[in-house]
Amino acid sequence: MKAEALPRQIVCGLACQVSEADGRIRLAETDRHTTRQAIDLASRANLGSSSGHSQTSVVFVHVVDWLTERAAQDGPDIVEAVRSELAPDLDEISAHAAEREVSIRHEMKLGRPWRELLKVADSENADVIVISPRRQRQSLGSRIFRGQTATRILKESTCPVWVVEPECGPPRRILSLLDLSPVSEMVVTAARALGGLYGAELYGLCCLDYPSDISLHRLPKAREAMQAYHREVRTDALAKLEQLTAGETKWKLLLGEDWVGRLAPRVIDEKKIDLVVMGGVSKPRLAGALLGTTAQRLLDHVAVSTWVVRPERQGPPPHRDD
């Protein structure tokens, strides 16, 4: 595997919560799993890199998001108080990282989690942001006004985002969602690199479009024409997929004729997929459409981790607004 395909700087977002048992501030339980996955990824990347290449490190970002009047006035004191109570958890993360020989750093921030995490990712020139899905129930008004942290990061990040499902360990079966647009090349590159790191099986799913169906209905022998056209589309798509995934790694390629948001969950279940790799941009003039439908559907309804790649960043990092 090419060393340049491996992540060198990982930024991992973590949330803290007040324990109902003893009132102590501690890491959210889902984030304990996320920290282990981030450290494991860094360790595997370090083992997979050749001599002379920089080592992969992790920046853990802990955001205190109590945006009350007191927090605004006494922000630094609150952050230090939280850091003190989180000390046992931070020590546990550091000890695990040391065992895996991974360099880490902790950053404590005060503000909205998605915004602070993106700021750190921009400043660190992160190769990937690692987060938990955060499936807490919210009212419709709250979701529209604030949005979920994972959703906001997926939409605004300029680097890949790995949403780590609590039930999923190191990936063993990776599914790439491919629409044969330019971003599909990035999806294949990312999936191939991850497959090499984890020794995972690689699957590719392409859901077909038949844009000429309506016009073919007007022909005298519409049924025969439609069947021939569909065969042609399938043959062409399979040839493009084989070319896209060509290489030493063997892929299992799947063609579907349903909306990817419906078909992907079925494939995930049938093939026991534990990581989905997809693009953050769908087709021309539909930028963000895939994120607005497929990714959110998977995050909301399917217990599978997702790795979302982004087109190459252009120019300075974007301005972060509400």
N, C-alpha and C positions, 0 to 999 in steps of 0.2 A: 504494500500500500504506500502511496506517495505521502511523504511526511508533511507536505504543504496542505494536505487535505485534513490533517488533524487539528483540533482546536488547541490554541495556545493560551488563550485567556478566557476563563469561564467566570461569569458573574451569576451568583445564585441568590435569589430573593427569598427571605425568610420572614415569617410573621411571629409575633409573640402574643400570648394570651394569658389571661388570669385564670389560674386553676380553680375550679369549683371546690376541690377537695381541701386545699390549704390556703388559698388566696395568693399563692406565689406566682410571680410572672415567670413564664417558661415558654419554650418553643412550642408552636402548634405541633400536634402529633404527626400530622402528614408531612411536616417539614423535616422531621428527623429522618424519615425515609428519603426525602429529597436530598438532604446533605450527603447521605451515603452514596446515592446515585451520582451526584456531582463529583465526589471524591473518587469514586470508582472509574468514572469517565476520564478524569485527569490521570489517574494511575495507569489505565490502559493506554492512553495517548502517549504517556512518557515511555512505557515499555515498547510501544510500536514505533517510536521515532528513532532515527539513526543518530549517531554521534555528530556533534556539531550543530544540532538544532536546539533551540531554546526549549526549556521544560514547560509543561503545562501547569498553570497555577489557578487557584480559585479565590475569588473575592466573595465572601458571604456578606450580604447586605441586609441588616436588620432595621426595619423601619417602624418607628413608633408613630402610629397614625391617630393619636388622640387629639384631634384638632379642636380643642376647647379653648376658651379664653385663657385659662391658666396655662395650657400648653404653649400658647403663643407668647405669654409673658415669661414663663419659666422653662422654656424649651431645653436649654443646656442641662439644667438641673434634672429635669425629667429623664432626659436621655441617659445621663450618668446613673440615675437611680435604676433605670431599666437594665443598663449594662451590668450593674452590681448584682441584681437579682438573677440575671441570665448567666452569671459567671459559671455555675456548674455545667450548664448546657454548652457554653462556649468552650470550656475545658474539655468536654467530651468530644466535641467536633475536632478540636485541635489534636487530641490524642489519637483519634481515628485517622486523621490526615497524616500524622507522624508515622503511624504503623504502615501506611501505604506509600510513604515517602513523597507526599504531595505538599507543595508549598501553598499556604493559605493566608488570608488576611480577613479580619472582621471590620466592617464599617457600620457604625450606628448612625441612623438618620432620623429626622423628625419631619413628617409631612405625609402626603399621599403616597402609598406604597408604589403604585405604578410609575408616578413621576420621578420619585427619588431613584428607583431602580434603573429607569431609562437614563437618567443623568449619569449614574455611575457607569453603566454600560458604554455610554458615549465617551466618557472621559478615559475609560480603560481600553477603548477600542476592542470591545469584547467580541469573541468569535461565536459565542452562544450565551443566551440567558436561560437559566434553569429555574423553573418555578413549579409550584403545586397548583392543581386546578381550582381550588376554592369553590366548592359547589354549594355554598350557603344559600338558603332561600332568601329572596329579596322581593319586595313589591315591584310592580311594573314601573311606578314612578321613580323608585330608588334606582332601578337598573338603568333607566334612561338618563337620570341626572348624574349618577356617579359611574355606573358601569362596573363590571367585575374586573378585578386586577388582572387576571389572566387574559381576559378579552381585550382590555385596553392595551396591554403590552403586545399581544399578538398583532393588533392593528397598527401600532405606532413604532414598534421596534425596527431599527435599521439592520439588525443582525438576526441570525436564526434564533428561534425560541424552542426550548424543550420543555413541554408541560408533562411533568412526571406523575403518572397515575399511582396512587398509594398502593394499589394491589399488584402493580407490575414491577418485577425485578429487572435484572439485566436482560435486554432483548434477545430472544432466541429466534423469533420469526418477525421479519420486518416487511411491511406492506408499503410500497410507494404508489401514490396516486398520480397518474401521468395523463396529461391532456394533450401531449405532443406539442405544446407551446415551448418557446425558448426556456422558460423556467424549469421545464421537465429535465433538462440536462443537469441543472443544479440539484434537483431532487435525486436523480440517479447517482450523482457524485457523492452527495451526502449519505445516501443509503448504502452505497458500496463501501465508503469509509467506515461507517458504523458497523456494517456487516463484517468487515475485516477485524475490527476491534473486538467484537463480541462473538465472532464465529457463528453468526446468525444466518438463517435461510433468508433469501431475498425473493419477494413476490412483487410483481408489478401489475397494477389494475388500470385499465383504460376504458372509460365509458364512451361509447361511440355516439356521434351525432349523424343524422341523416338529413341534411338541409334540403335535399332535392325531393323529398317524399311528396310534398304537396303538388309540385308540378308534374310528377310522374303519374299521379292519380288521373290526369286528364288524357293519358295515352290510351289507344284502343286496347292494348294488352297490358294493362296497368300492373296486374299481379306479377306477370313474368318479368316485366321491366323493373319492378320493385325488388324482386328477389335477386336479379342480376346485379342491380345497383348495390344492394346490401352486401352481396358477396365481394364485390369490388372494394367497397369501403373497408370491410373486415380484412381482406387480404392486404390492402395497402397499409392499414393501421398496424397489423401484425408485423409486416416487413419493417416499418419505421420503429416499432418497439424493439425488435431484434437488433436493429442497427444501433439504437440508442443505448441498449444494455450490453452490447457486444464487449467481450473481454474474457479474462480468465474465470471470473465469478459467474456461475450459472444462475440464471433467473428463472422463476416460474411465472410466465406471463398469462394474464387473464384479460379477456375482452368482455365487456358488459354492455347491455342495451337498456339500462335503466339509469335514472338520475344517480350520480355518485353518492349523494347524501343518503339515499335509500339502500343502494347496493353495497357500499363500503361496510356498513355495520354487519351485514349478513356475511360478507367475506371474512371480516375480522373474527366473527364467531365460529364460522366453519373451519377456518385455517388456524384458529387459536393464535391470532396475531397479538403481539404485545408491544409493538411500536409501529406507528404510522408516520411516514415521511411525506410531506406535501408542500406545495408551493404557496407562497403568500400572495401570489397574483395569479389569476386565472387566465382568461383570454383577452385579446385587445379590446379596449373600451369597457372591460368588466373588471378593472383593477379593484381588488379587494372583495370581489363577489365570492370567491372561494372561501375567504376568511369569514364572510358574513353568513355563509350557509353551512358548508361541509365541516369546517373546523369547529364551529360553535356547536353543531349537532353532535359531533363526536365527543367534544368536551362535556356536553350536557347529558348525554344519554349512553355513551359507551365507555366502559372501564378499560381504556387503553391509553397509553402514553402517546403523545404526538410531538413530532419534530417538524417545525415549520421553517422552511428556508426562505430567504428574501433575495430579491435581485441585488446586484452589486450596488453599494451605496454610492451616491453621486453628491459631491459638494459637502458642505459642513452639516453637522447634525441638525435635525429639525428643531424649531422652537417648541417647547413643551407648554401647552395651555390646557385649561380645563376643557 
